[in-house]
Amino acid sequence: STNFFLWLLFFWVFCLFWFYTPCDLPQIENGNLAQYYYSFKRYYFPMHKGKKLSYSCMVGYTTESGTQDGRITCTAKGWSPVPRCYRRCTKPLLENGSFYSTEMDFKIHEKLQYQCNPGYHTPSGATEDTVQCQPQGWSFQPSCIKKLGKSCQVPRLEHGSYSGAAQEVRLNGTLRYRCQHGYRSAAGSASDTALCLAHGWELPPSCTSMSSSLVNQACLILPFGMGMYFLRGIKSKICSKVLLSLWYFSELYSFPRLYLF
C-alpha cells in the first residue's frame, strides 16, 4: 500500500506540473503588454497553461511574422512563441546601383533586390542580388564594385600590323605591332608594344602618319635663302606671339632639326 500512495503522490505532482505550470509576466524588449497587466500584475500572474496573451511592439519594431502585434500562449515550457520584437530594416545606401523597391523600411525576413549599373557587379560577380532583413540587420551590405577585365580585345589597327593573330590578350600581357612606312606609334616608334591592364590598354595600339600634321610642303624663300616648312594650322598669318614648329635645315644641309619658337 505504501508503494501505491507513493505512485499516487507522484501522479498528482506530475498532473499539477503538467496542467498548472504557471507563466510569469513576460519581459519583452522593445515591446509591451496592455498597461493593466502591469498595474494588476499580482491579479493576472502567474498565468496557467493554455492562457493566451497579446503584446505590441514599439514603433520601428515588428514581431517575427512582421506584424505590429503578437499573441503568445502559456505552455508547460513557458510562453510560446517567445515574445520578441525586431527592429525594422531601413533601406541601406548603395553606390553605383539601384533598388527595385521604393520602400524605405522593411520588416523582419523581408527581402530587397538591387541591381548594379553597367560596368559594375556584386561581390559574387553577378549584375544583381538580394538582401534580407534579419534580427541583426541586413543579411549583408549591398554593394556594386567596378568590373576588372581579365583580358583586352585586340583593336583594329589602321596602317599597321600585329606580330600574331590573337583576338585578345590576357591581363598584364603585351601586344607587339609594327606600323607601315611613313607611320609611327603614339610613342614615335616604327614598332611598339601595348600593355593590357585591368581597365584596358595602357596605350592603345595606333599608327599615325608622320606627315599628317603638315598642311603643305611649300618652301618659303627667306632673306638668307634657307628653306623652311611650317606645321598644320599655320596657313597665311604668322604672328610673333604664336608658338610655331618649324623644320629648319642646318647650314650644312645635312639633316633637318626641329625648332620651337
Secondary structure as GFF3:
##gff-version 3
##sequence-region A 1 261
A	DSSP	alpha_helix	2	20	.	.	.	ID=ss1
A	DSSP	beta_strand	31	32	.	.	.	ID=ss2
A	DSSP	alpha_helix	35	39	.	.	.	ID=ss3
A	DSSP	alpha_helix	41	44	.	.	.	ID=ss4
A	DSSP	beta_strand	52	57	.	.	.	ID=ss5
A	DSSP	beta_strand	61	62	.	.	.	ID=ss6
A	DSSP	beta_strand	69	75	.	.	.	ID=ss7
A	DSSP	beta_strand	78	80	.	.	.	ID=ss8
A	DSSP	beta_strand	86	87	.	.	.	ID=ss9
A	DSSP	beta_strand	89	90	.	.	.	ID=ss10
A	DSSP	beta_strand	97	99	.	.	.	ID=ss11
A	DSSP	beta_strand	105	106	.	.	.	ID=ss12
A	DSSP	beta_strand	111	116	.	.	.	ID=ss13
A	DSSP	beta_strand	120	121	.	.	.	ID=ss14
A	DSSP	beta_strand	128	134	.	.	.	ID=ss15
A	DSSP	beta_strand	137	138	.	.	.	ID=ss16
A	DSSP	beta_strand	145	146	.	.	.	ID=ss17
A	DSSP	beta_strand	151	153	.	.	.	ID=ss18
A	DSSP	beta_strand	160	162	.	.	.	ID=ss19
A	DSSP	beta_strand	168	170	.	.	.	ID=ss20
A	DSSP	beta_strand	174	179	.	.	.	ID=ss21
A	DSSP	beta_strand	183	184	.	.	.	ID=ss22
A	DSSP	beta_strand	191	197	.	.	.	ID=ss23
A	DSSP	beta_strand	200	201	.	.	.	ID=ss24
A	DSSP	beta_strand	208	209	.	.	.	ID=ss25
A	DSSP	beta_strand	228	230	.	.	.	ID=ss26
A	DSSP	beta_strand	245	249	.	.	.	ID=ss27
A	DSSP	beta_strand	256	260	.	.	.	ID=ss28
###
